[in-house]
Amino acid sequence: MLLRRFIAPSVAVSRLTSPSSKTLATQSDAHLRHQWSPDLTEQQSLVLDAVAGGRSVFITGSAGTGKSLLLRHAIRVLRDIHPRHSVFVTASTGIAATAIGGQTLHSFAGIGTQSADDANTVLRDVLRNRPAARRWAVAKALVIDEVSMIDGRLFDTLETIARRVRHRKSDDVWGGIQIIASGDFFQLPPINSPDPEKEFAFEADCWDASFDLQVDLSHVFRQSDAKLIELLQCIRLGRCDPDQLRLLDQCCVVHSDDGDQWPETGLRLSGFNPSKIKAHPKVLQFYERLQFGQS
Ligand SMILES: Nc1ncnc2c1ncn2[C@@H]1O[C@H](COP(=O)(O)OP(=O)(O)OP(=O)(O)O)[C@@H](O)[C@H]1O
């Protein structure tokens, strides 16, 4: 269901067709590319060129396509083209924010951890929170990592806050703040999204208007085996064909009466012939694990 809702609009995307209203920087694209890294792919370079040009960009792609690496480059570029104090680096979770040296989106925005009530209530709270209102006022660029965990209603609320706080500076979407968002909607979803119609950020009313460019990174760096990459992509989309299912099946270690292969999970092991276990020449190792947490 998520697949249909997400892919259908346009995110298998390269360039938005409508021209941006934002002014493009005058730096030479080739010069910037040379400075960044010769190893970046064409898609990654396209993103950095857009960031350097003041455009708002959504970066997506499956695991290992270089989103995090690209985001780190993008943050450096943003700090080159804007005053440092006006670039805010955020993520939807504390762990993700720490990884990129930023803060949580909620903390930046001054909205607390509860999900957005109506936009007017949240706006009133933000305006009472002077440091937060000031952050919104001075921001020229806002980075949002792991945007897949932001629900659509909150995304719309944040855009409304930006526009209302900054109405004297700009009537544009997000009050003219350059938005660089990154995430993979096939990975972590929002927690307790309050509005089923706007469960995901890409369902927000302002989503498409928020970005000049939406890029789906296609080159997977984490694996090099083409067959494995294709298989992982198909699993991600829930579209495995019978050949791929057979291949997966072959990878499972299956109990064989005379072979030396062992079941790979405790569950299967418990159904394994106990005499086989006792007769096995190798010494069995037992590992104890303690796990703490709240349910
Ligand atoms: N252009 C590139 N050339 C070589 N290696 C690259 C390039 N871009 C990314 N990588 C490497 O690919 C690996 C995966 O990158 P990264 O962690 O940024 O992916 P990701 O899309 O953020 O993954 P995930 O969604 O799992 O967090 C890293 O080791 C990274 O250094």
The ligand as an SDF file (V2000), in Angstrom:
LIG
                    3D

 31 33  0  0  0  0  0  0  0  0999 V2000
   29.9390    8.1680   -4.7940 N   0  0  0  0  0  0  0  0  0  0  0  0
   30.3640    7.2190   -3.9900 C   0  0  0  0  0  0  0  0  0  0  0  0
   31.4730    6.5250   -4.2840 N   0  0  0  0  0  0  0  0  0  0  0  0
   31.9120    5.5250   -3.4710 C   0  0  0  0  0  0  0  0  0  0  0  0
   31.2930    5.1530   -2.3230 N   0  0  0  0  0  0  0  0  0  0  0  0
   30.1760    5.8250   -1.9820 C   0  0  0  0  0  0  0  0  0  0  0  0
   29.6500    6.8830   -2.7810 C   0  0  0  0  0  0  0  0  0  0  0  0
   28.5250    7.3380   -2.1890 N   0  0  0  0  0  0  0  0  0  0  0  0
   28.3530    6.6010   -1.0680 C   0  0  0  0  0  0  0  0  0  0  0  0
   29.3410    5.7060   -0.9380 N   0  0  0  0  0  0  0  0  0  0  0  0
   29.5260    4.7320    0.1400 C   0  0  0  0  0  0  0  0  0  0  0  0
   28.4000    3.8510    0.1480 O   0  0  0  0  0  0  0  0  0  0  0  0
   28.1420    3.3910    1.4740 C   0  0  0  0  0  0  0  0  0  0  0  0
   26.6870    3.6470    1.8080 C   0  0  0  0  0  0  0  0  0  0  0  0
   26.4800    5.0500    1.8740 O   0  0  0  0  0  0  0  0  0  0  0  0
   25.4860    5.7020    2.9080 P   0  0  0  0  0  0  0  0  0  0  0  0
   25.6510    5.1390    4.2700 O   0  0  0  0  0  0  0  0  0  0  0  0
   25.5910    7.1780    2.7350 O   0  0  0  0  0  0  0  0  0  0  0  0
   24.0960    5.1510    2.2940 O   0  0  0  0  0  0  0  0  0  0  0  0
   22.6150    5.4200    2.7800 P   0  0  0  0  0  0  0  0  0  0  0  0
   21.8040    5.5500    1.5360 O   0  0  0  0  0  0  0  0  0  0  0  0
   22.5890    6.5600    3.7400 O   0  0  0  0  0  0  0  0  0  0  0  0
   22.2630    4.0610    3.5150 O   0  0  0  0  0  0  0  0  0  0  0  0
   21.1400    3.7760    4.6270 P   0  0  0  0  0  0  0  0  0  0  0  0
   19.8050    4.0970    4.0070 O   0  0  0  0  0  0  0  0  0  0  0  0
   21.2910    2.3150    4.9320 O   0  0  0  0  0  0  0  0  0  0  0  0
   21.4750    4.6610    5.8050 O   0  0  0  0  0  0  0  0  0  0  0  0
   29.0950    4.1590    2.3820 C   0  0  0  0  0  0  0  0  0  0  0  0
   30.1970    3.3290    2.6630 O   0  0  0  0  0  0  0  0  0  0  0  0
   29.5200    5.3410    1.5320 C   0  0  0  0  0  0  0  0  0  0  0  0
   30.7960    5.8380    1.8840 O   0  0  0  0  0  0  0  0  0  0  0  0
  1  2  1  0
  2  3  1  0
  2  7  2  0
  3  4  2  0
  4  5  1  0
  5  6  2  0
  6  7  1  0
  6 10  1  0
  7  8  1  0
  8  9  2  0
  9 10  1  0
 10 11  1  0
 11 12  1  0
 11 30  1  0
 12 13  1  0
 13 14  1  0
 13 28  1  0
 14 15  1  0
 15 16  1  0
 16 17  2  0
 16 18  1  0
 16 19  1  0
 19 20  1  0
 20 21  2  0
 20 22  1  0
 20 23  1  0
 23 24  1  0
 24 25  2  0
 24 26  1  0
 24 27  1  0
 28 29  1  0
 28 30  1  0
 30 31  1  0
M  END
$$$$
